[in-house]
Amino acid sequence: MSMTSMSGSNNVVVIGGGAAGMMAAGTAASFGAHVTLLEPNGKLGKKLFITGKGRCNVTNNCASDEVLKNVPVNPRFLYSALSGFSPADAMAFFEAHGCPLKTERGNRVFPESDQAGSVIDALRRFLKETGVKIEWERALEITAENGAVTGVRTQTGVLPADKVILATGGCSYPATGSTGDGYEMAARLGHTIIEPRGSLVPLVEKGHTCAAMQGLALKNVDVKLLDAKGKCVFEEFGELLFTHFGLSGPVILSASCHMQRGRDGYRVVIDLKPALDEKTLDARLLRDFAEFRNKDLSNALVKLLPHSMIVPAIQKAGLSSQQKVNELTKAERRSLLETIKHFPIDIASCAPVEQAIVTSGGVKVSEVSPKTMESKLVKGLYFAGELLDVDAYTGGFNLQIAWATGRLAGSASAQEG
Ligand SMILES: Cc1cc2nc3c(=O)[nH]c(=O)nc-3n(C[C@H](O)[C@H](O)[C@H](O)COP(=O)(O)OP(=O)(O)OC[C@H]3O[C@@H](n4cnc5c(N)ncnc54)[C@H](O)[C@@H]3O)c2cc1C
């Protein structure tokens, strides 16, 4: 029996002062555990601060079942966590800790202040009122004996622990502190790590079409993601951005979640004029071609397409910029129309995980109890947040996962024994 158990206390060390770690630490302390939170950043919630473009999309105002529909990988693992701490519970929690909220389009919930800092302040208040001790230290290793955790080694020594909650996040946006340390700590204790990769991530194209349009943002376009067999696996209307390496912007980030692990041959197809059906677009082309009949093709599309798209569109249609408009055949006009309605970009890969909004992959969930978040391999070891092999679409679902798993790991670890 450890010294701490003999004295009747339950020492919980939480590794990581992000969304999940703060929720877990305050919860464990509110259930009577002695909690120490380790965070090397010198401040809490560095990633939270940049979420939702600085406004923090805290959760999604929907039922827990609806959250599960927005989790493409391992949703069933989250069933208990989300039943115990639903989006409504998360909203009540933040309101009760001095962070009034509002719900916007798509049920996305934000702080009324439009400041992610308000969410962090609410969590700081929670940690203070529950008496969590914060140490600005990096955890290096979780120590264990006879299949049970005994402590956490940091740069300055070993902190004894009856329970350890690992909440170090994924490995995207490493400047926020999520450098992937937790994977190594978990692996050293025998856990399997599903290879981390980016989700909600920009896409790298095969070829160089996008580079020519770098910086161009298209609003109100219809975007489809096709798999190697040409089957549409995602379609959304919205905004995208051309970059020097490929595609980014909200619709593309969402599309990336629908790309299956280990598969390639994906293609993004953009309808540049979704408001015009083919007949109307053809009439529009004929009108523009009549107006510019003696010009080169590249000069005849100035009214229809953004400047930097004209040459790429002509090339994709298999035509030449110098072709005279009055010499275009009906088939060539048809080819141009097809390109405008179905502008194709072949995808080579996702951008590196560091550029992803969330990390897909992580601690294999079949080695973790969904009822408690405790490791099935090492007694007293718990997991919470993005470190686990679960991730969700945009809309506040990823933070909801962090709150719910943090809450469950916190309450379960606070039980003595
Ligand atoms: C730009 C951006 C915008 C986003 N916007 C949203 C949004 O609006 N809504 C939404 O739902 N999700 C959003 N996300 C995703 C969301 O931020 C994450 O899913 C969430 O922060 C995960 O929480 P976490 O606690 O698991 O990890 P993190 O928040 O990454 O926290 C992990 C913490 O662990 C610490 N740590 C790492 N290693 C160690 C170590 N060895 N010892 C001690 N501590 C360590 C880190 O410093 C960090 O503070 C966004 C992500 C990004 C990058």
Ligand as a Chemical Component Dictionary entry (heavy atoms), coordinates in Angstrom:
data_LIG
# 
_chem_comp.id                   LIG 
_chem_comp.type                 NON-POLYMER 
_chem_comp.pdbx_formal_charge   0 
_chem_comp.three_letter_code    LIG 
# 
loop_
_chem_comp_atom.comp_id 
_chem_comp_atom.atom_id 
_chem_comp_atom.alt_atom_id 
_chem_comp_atom.type_symbol 
_chem_comp_atom.charge 
_chem_comp_atom.model_Cartn_x 
_chem_comp_atom.model_Cartn_y 
_chem_comp_atom.model_Cartn_z 
_chem_comp_atom.pdbx_ordinal 
LIG C1  C1  C 0 -6.420  26.239 -34.581 1  
LIG C2  C2  C 0 -7.350  25.299 -33.838 2  
LIG C3  C3  C 0 -8.663  25.644 -33.656 3  
LIG C4  C4  C 0 -9.550  24.764 -33.007 4  
LIG N1  N1  N 0 -10.831 25.165 -32.807 5  
LIG C5  C5  C 0 -11.685 24.324 -32.156 6  
LIG C6  C6  C 0 -13.015 24.740 -31.851 7  
LIG O1  O1  O 0 -13.387 25.899 -32.068 8  
LIG N2  N2  N 0 -13.848 23.835 -31.283 9  
LIG C7  C7  C 0 -13.447 22.551 -30.976 10 
LIG O2  O2  O 0 -14.258 21.767 -30.487 11 
LIG N3  N3  N 0 -12.166 22.164 -31.174 12 
LIG C8  C8  C 0 -11.282 23.020 -31.747 13 
LIG N4  N4  N 0 -9.984  22.633 -31.934 14 
LIG C9  C9  C 0 -9.557  21.301 -31.409 15 
LIG C10 C10 C 0 -9.348  21.388 -29.878 16 
LIG O3  O3  O 0 -8.582  22.517 -29.580 17 
LIG C11 C11 C 0 -8.652  20.146 -29.339 18 
LIG O4  O4  O 0 -9.332  18.994 -29.755 19 
LIG C12 C12 C 0 -8.587  20.194 -27.806 20 
LIG O5  O5  O 0 -7.823  21.307 -27.389 21 
LIG C13 C13 C 0 -7.981  18.918 -27.244 22 
LIG O6  O6  O 0 -7.867  19.071 -25.855 23 
LIG P1  P1  P 0 -6.755  18.277 -25.040 24 
LIG O7  O7  O 0 -6.849  18.756 -23.633 25 
LIG O8  O8  O 0 -6.870  16.835 -25.304 26 
LIG O9  O9  O 0 -5.365  18.730 -25.661 27 
LIG P2  P2  P 0 -4.667  20.169 -25.646 28 
LIG O10 O10 O 0 -5.684  21.237 -25.567 29 
LIG O11 O11 O 0 -3.730  20.146 -26.799 30 
LIG O12 O12 O 0 -3.850  20.193 -24.279 31 
LIG C14 C14 C 0 -2.759  19.340 -24.033 32 
LIG C15 C15 C 0 -1.890  20.000 -22.996 33 
LIG O13 O13 O 0 -0.897  19.050 -22.537 34 
LIG C16 C16 C 0 0.311   19.729 -22.323 35 
LIG N5  N5  N 0 1.421   18.776 -22.381 36 
LIG C17 C17 C 0 1.941   18.172 -23.502 37 
LIG N6  N6  N 0 2.981   17.395 -23.147 38 
LIG C18 C18 C 0 3.109   17.480 -21.797 39 
LIG C19 C19 C 0 4.009   16.898 -20.864 40 
LIG N7  N7  N 0 4.989   16.069 -21.237 41 
LIG N8  N8  N 0 3.850   17.205 -19.537 42 
LIG C20 C20 C 0 2.878   18.036 -19.133 43 
LIG N9  N9  N 0 2.002   18.634 -19.982 44 
LIG C21 C21 C 0 2.124   18.355 -21.311 45 
LIG C22 C22 C 0 0.361   20.749 -23.435 46 
LIG O14 O14 O 0 1.262   21.812 -23.154 47 
LIG C23 C23 C 0 -1.099  21.197 -23.523 48 
LIG O15 O15 O 0 -1.349  22.321 -22.725 49 
LIG C24 C24 C 0 -9.083  23.508 -32.535 50 
LIG C25 C25 C 0 -7.734  23.170 -32.703 51 
LIG C26 C26 C 0 -6.861  24.058 -33.344 52 
LIG C27 C27 C 0 -5.413  23.679 -33.497 53 
# 
loop_
_chem_comp_bond.comp_id 
_chem_comp_bond.atom_id_1 
_chem_comp_bond.atom_id_2 
_chem_comp_bond.value_order 
_chem_comp_bond.pdbx_ordinal 
LIG C1  C2  SING 1  
LIG C2  C3  SING 2  
LIG C2  C26 DOUB 3  
LIG C3  C4  DOUB 4  
LIG C4  N1  SING 5  
LIG C4  C24 SING 6  
LIG N1  C5  DOUB 7  
LIG C5  C6  SING 8  
LIG C5  C8  SING 9  
LIG C6  O1  DOUB 10 
LIG C6  N2  SING 11 
LIG N2  C7  SING 12 
LIG C7  O2  DOUB 13 
LIG C7  N3  SING 14 
LIG N3  C8  DOUB 15 
LIG C8  N4  SING 16 
LIG N4  C9  SING 17 
LIG N4  C24 SING 18 
LIG C9  C10 SING 19 
LIG C10 O3  SING 20 
LIG C10 C11 SING 21 
LIG C11 O4  SING 22 
LIG C11 C12 SING 23 
LIG C12 O5  SING 24 
LIG C12 C13 SING 25 
LIG C13 O6  SING 26 
LIG O6  P1  SING 27 
LIG P1  O7  DOUB 28 
LIG P1  O8  SING 29 
LIG P1  O9  SING 30 
LIG O9  P2  SING 31 
LIG P2  O10 DOUB 32 
LIG P2  O11 SING 33 
LIG P2  O12 SING 34 
LIG O12 C14 SING 35 
LIG C14 C15 SING 36 
LIG C15 O13 SING 37 
LIG C15 C23 SING 38 
LIG O13 C16 SING 39 
LIG C16 N5  SING 40 
LIG C16 C22 SING 41 
LIG N5  C17 SING 42 
LIG N5  C21 SING 43 
LIG C17 N6  DOUB 44 
LIG N6  C18 SING 45 
LIG C18 C19 SING 46 
LIG C18 C21 DOUB 47 
LIG C19 N7  SING 48 
LIG C19 N8  DOUB 49 
LIG N8  C20 SING 50 
LIG C20 N9  DOUB 51 
LIG N9  C21 SING 52 
LIG C22 O14 SING 53 
LIG C22 C23 SING 54 
LIG C23 O15 SING 55 
LIG C24 C25 DOUB 56 
LIG C25 C26 SING 57 
LIG C26 C27 SING 58 
# 
